Amino acid sequence: MKLRLPKISLWPKFIKRSIPKTLWGRALLIIVLPVALMQFAVTWAFFDMHWETVTARLSEGLVGDIVWAVDAYEADPTTQNMTRISEQAQKAMQLSIVYQPHKALPERRRPNPWAALDRSLKRALQNQLDDPFWFDTTRYAGAVDIRVQVDGGVMRIIAPRERAFATRAHIFILWMGGATFFLTTISILFIRNQVRAIERLARAAEAFGKGEDDPGFKPYGAAEVRAAAHAFLKMKARIQRHIEQRTTLLASVSHDLRTPLTRLKLELAMAPQDTATERMKQDVSEMAYMIDEYLAFARGEMQDTQEDVSINGLLAALNDSIERSGHKLQLSPLSEDVTISAREMGLQRALTNLIMNGFHHAKVVAVSAEVEVKATINKTGGPARLLHIYVDDDGPGIAPDKREDAMKAFSRLDESRNQNVKGVGLGLSIAHDIIRGHGGELVLDQSPLGGLRADIRLPVA
């Protein structure tokens, strides 16, 4: 007995949900994320290893000068000594020192948004200065206000900001931000150009699947994308050649068989009319019907062109056609008509096949339509709309496990609807191919009437 180990996902679910789903988004993430992480790491290393170190040394040097001034004044607390200290500090240290008698230190201090500045200066003051102090790095744009409590008052020192901090860090940040922006822009332009080639290939493949042609499509982009585009063009040519050969073959067979069938019909019309003759006429008529079905299946709807089709107009025309054939259809059109781009004759043929298939096995056939607004986002950025056309009947239906087989070509289920007298098992298959050629889907389900529901799902622009 072979043991199967449970699959272990290396990525948490929230990360999987956050990763972009498109190639464009993922390629951009692969290029931009490492660049952003590298820039962040370099910036962090710069501030941690260089900027804070330089700032700490500058703060220590400034505080050393302040300690000298405080100690010099406390050694001789006279007005003359204070004047001499102020002159020397201004001349040699660029410090403006003023003695404020009978003053006290402020009780509050405005914190600097960049906490590293206050942290470095505070650490230097605590380590070198024994007297109470107060400082403010936000009051003046180009200076630092430091006050020290001394005997009889407060010594206020105004120091240039560059003496306490490394003031050129913003230039480094601008260079790093500019480099990141420049590299990201180049990455976006390069990736967009590469992804555009894949998008064009996808649109050409989708158009070909719908029976359309894109004459302007040419391979371009990276070597791998061009190789895929060349392979697609070769595959497209082979498929078109195969379709043309199949259509030509079946058209020739159909033409060759129609001649003897026509002679048989003429001879039967001139023969004595009895029960055997009527049965032979029925067989000949069924053979002609089968030939038409084979030819329609081989030809498909490739010759039709896309055009704007009104759904309610299509259903009304279909209802008239069904009534002329002797059947009564229960029709429920859209409350608000919509228009889709489709091959009208092909879509009408698909609906006719589904409706007539229902009349072969049921007494009541109903056709209704509705537009569903899906939660998914389409290419235009809005919610996607899906057109549903339901064909319901009250017949025996098809078992759920056989519905997929019922849409295969030449499928004639032994226990259900496809065991019909007239037909070759191509009705559902032709309808299925036509709907898929429109970018839609045909789903078989249980009908509210008790029989089979054919749900035609078509995208609405």
Summary of the structure (lengths in Angstrom):
residues: 461
radius of gyration: 42.8
end to end distance: 52.7
largest distance: 148.7
contacts: 1289
relative contact order: 0.06
helix: 55%
strand: 16%
